[in-house]
C-alpha cells in the first residue's frame, strides 16, 4: 500500500461503491443540515477518507458542516496502513480532528497472507506515538466477514493492538461483529486498556451489562434508530450514562429517516436525539454527558494543538 504522505493530494483514498442497500437503490444525495444542537458533542468514529454520494464532500467541508450543527470534533479512524497514515497526517494539521490507527480485523488476514502483518502492526505502533493519535482502532474480531481460516490472524492482530494501546496509554476502539463472547474473553485474558470503547455497539443487553461491569464504553451509531434494532435500544437502556458515546461511522449507517443516503458527522444530531428520546431525557443533558465522556476517553481536542509539518500533506493541499 502506498504512503499517503507521498500520494497524489486527494480528499480521499477510497471510494464507496455501494449503490444499493438490501437490494433497494440508494438516494446518493447528502441530506440537509439538521437542527443544530444547543450543547455540542463529538463524533466518536468516522471515516472521512471514504467518498460517497453523487457529489462527494471534502473532509474540510464535512468538518465545517459538523461545526455548524454542534458537532465540535471527530475521531477519524483508520483500518489499514494507508487510511491510518492518512488519519494521523490530517489530524496533525486539523484542530477539529483526532485520529485512531489500526489494522481492521478483516484486513489482518490479508496482511498475514502477504507476510506483512507484523511489519504493519509495527508501523501502527509508531503512528500511535503521535500526539494527536488518541486511539488504537478499529481493531477486534469479525466472524461475519472472515471465516475460520482468518481467525488466527485476527486474534494475533487484536492482541497486538491491545498492547499498543496500553503501552501508549491511549484508548482502544473495538470492532466486534458476531464475536461478542470472544472479544470479551480476549479483553479479560490479555487485559483491557483503561479506556476501552465498543465502537458501533452491536450487542444486546447481556453484552451491555458486561461492558458496564468492566467500565467499558459503548458507542451507539445510526443503527440504534433502525426499526429492527430493538436489541440495541434495550442495550442502550441498561448502559450507565457515564459510559455512553455517540458516533456516525460515516459514510455508513445513516440514521432513520435518512437510511441509505450518505452519512456524515453533521448528521449526528439525528442519532443523539433518538437516543435521548429512548432514554426519556433532555437532549442537551445527554449531549453534555456524552461530550464529557468523550473528553475523558480521548482528552481535549485542544491538547497538543496541530503543528503543521512542512513535509506532510496539508489540509490546504487536500481540500
N, C-alpha and C positions, 0 to 999 in steps of 0.2 A: 504494500500500500504506500502511496506517495506521502511525503511530508507536507502537511497543509501549509506550513510557513513558506514553502517554496513553490506551492501550486499557483496556477493562474488565479489571480484575485477573483473571488466569486462570493455571492451571498451564501451559497450552499455548496455542500459536497455531495448531496444525494437528492434524488427526485422520487417522490412518492408516485407510484404508477397506478394505484388502485382507483378505478373509476366506478366500481360498484360496491355496495355494502349489502351482504346477504342476498345477492342476486338482483338488487334494485339499483338503478342508475343513480349516481350521486349528483347532488347540486354542487358544482365546483366553484361557486362564488363565495367569497368571505361574507359572513353575516354582518349586520350593522352593529355599531357600538351599543352595549347595554347601558342601562342607567349606572352612573358612577357610584362606587361605594363611598360612604361617608368616612369610614375608618379603613385605611388601606391594608392590604395583605400582600403576601409573596406567593409566587408560583413555585412550588417545591420541585417541579420536574417538568422540563420542556425540552423539545428538540428543534431549535430554530435553524439547524443546519439542513433540515428536510423541507424541500419545496413542495407545495401543494396548491391546488386550485388553478383556475384558468389564468389568473394574474398573480403569480407568487409575490409574497411580501418579503422585502429585505429585513434582516434582523433589527436594524435600527428603527424601521417603521413599526415592526412588531412591538418593540420596547416603547416607542412613542405612544402608540395606541393604548398599550397596557397602562402607562403612566396616566393617561387621560381619564381612565375609569377607576383608578385607585389600586392598581397592581404595581407596587413600588419597586419590585425587583424579581429576578428569576434565578433558578438554578438550571443552568444549561448543561445537559447530560450527554456524555459520550458513551458509545457502545463498542468501539473498536479503536485501533490506533489512530486512524485518520480523524474520526469525529472527536476523539479525546484530545488530540493535538489542537484541533480547531477550537474546541470549547475552552481549553486552557489559554490559548492565544488571544481569543476575543475577550474573555473575562479579564485578562491582564490589562486591557485597554478600555473597558466599558464599565462605568461605575454602577450600572443597574444590573449587572450580571456577575454571578459567581459560577464556578464550574464544578462538575463531578466527572471523574475519568475512570474508565474500566473497560474490560473485555466482557461484553454481554454473554450470558450463558449459552446462547445459541451460536455465538461466534467462537467460543472456546474450542469446540471440536474441530472447527475449520483450521484454526491456528495449530492445533495439535497434529492434525493430519499433515500439515506442511512442515512439521518440526520446528514451529516458531512460537509455541505457547510460552515457553519460559522466557524467551527474549522479549515477547510482547508484554508479559507481566512485569519484567524488569523495567521497561520503558514507562509503564503505568506508574510504577513505584517512584520513578524520577519526576514524572508530571505531578504526582501527589504532593511533592515537596513545595510546589509553587504557592505563594501566599494567598492567591485568590482561587485556588482549587481547594474547596472546603468539604469535599465528599469523595468517597470511592464508590462508584456506581455508574451504570447499573450492573450489578453482579448478583449471582444467586443460582437458582436451579429452575429449569424449564423442562418438564416432562411432557409437555404438549407438542412442541415442535421438534424436540430432539429425542431420538429413540435410545434403547439400551446401549447401543454401540458408542454413543457420545457422552454417556453419563460420567465415566471416569474423568474425562477432561473437564466436565462441568464442576465436579467436586474439587478437583485439583485447583482449578481457577478460582472458585468461590473461596476456598480456604486460604489461598494466597492473598486474595483481595481483603479478606477479613484481617489478616496480619498486617497488611499495608495500612489499613485504616487505624488499627490500634497503634502501630508504630508512629504514625504521623499525628495521632490524636485528633482525627477528623471523623466526620460521620460516615456511615455505611448506608448506601441506598440499595435495597434488595429488590430484585425482580423475582417473583415467585409465581409460577404458573403450574397448576396441577402437581405441586410438590410441597404442599404446606408442611406435612409431617417431617419430611426430610430436611427442609430448611430449618425448622425449629431444632431438630436433633443436631444438625451441624453447628448451629449457633451455640447450643449448650455444650457440645463436645469440644469445640475449638475455643469457645469463649467469645461472646459477642462484644463488639466495641461499646463504649459507654453510650454513644449516640447512634442507635440503630433504627432505620426507617424502612418500613414496608411500603415501598412506592406502589401506587395504583393498587391499593389493598383489594385483594380478590378473594378473601376468605369468608368464613362465616362467623357466627357467634363464638364457636369453640376457639378458633384462631385469634379472634379479637381478645378473648379473655386471657389467652396465653401471652399475647403482646402486652396487655395491661399488667399482668402479674410480673413480667420481666422488665417493665419500663421501656418497652419498645414503642416507637411512634408508628402510627398508621396514617398514611396519606391517601385521601379519597379524591378520585377524579370524576370526570363527567359520567362514567358508567353508573355511579350511585343514583343518577336521575333516571336510568332506563327502567321501563315498565317491568321487565323481567328480573330486576335486581333487588328483590325484597331481602335476600340474604345479606346483601351489602348494607342495606338500610338497618336491618336488625343488628348487624355488627357495629354500625355507627352508634346505635342506641346505647350499647354497653361500654363503649370506649370512654375512659376519663377525658374530659375536655383538655386537660394538660398534656395529652399525648396525641392530639389531633393536628394534622396538617392538611393542606389542600393543594391540588395541582391540576394541570391540564393534560399532561402527557401529549401536548400538541406535537404534530397536527392530528393526532388520533383522539378517539373517544370524546367527540364533541357532545356537549350535554343536550338533553332534551330541552326545548323543542327543535333544536338545530341539528340533531343527529345526522351524520353522513356528510355534512358540509365541512370545509376545512376548519380545524380548530386552531386556536391561538391564545396566548396569555391574556389578551384583552377580554376573552370570553369567560374568564374565571369567575366573575360575579354571579353568573348563572348557577354554577355548582355551589358556590358559597351560600347563596340564597336558598337553594333547595336543601342544603344541609341544615341551615337554621330553621327552616320550616319543619323539617322532620324532627328536629330536637326541641321544637317549641320555644326557641329562644330568639332574642333580638339579633338581627344581622350584624349590627355594629359591635355588640358584645362578643359574638362569635369571632368576628374579624379581629378584634383586639386580642383575644385569647390566642388565635392561630398565629397572628403576627408575632406575638411574644414567644410562642413555642418555636417558631421558625428561627428567630434570632438566637434562641438558646441552643438550637441544633447546629447552626452554621456560623454564628457570630454576626456582627453587623456588616452590612454591605459597605459601610464607610470605613471599616477597618482595612488596613493595608490598601490604601487607595491606589487606583491604576497609575502605573508609571510606564508610559509608552516606551517600548523597545524599538530602537531605530532599525533593527534588523527584522522586526516582526511585521506581519500583515496588519496594518492599522485599520480601525473602523472606517476611516475615510476611504481607504482603498477598497474595502469590502462593501461599502454602501452602494 
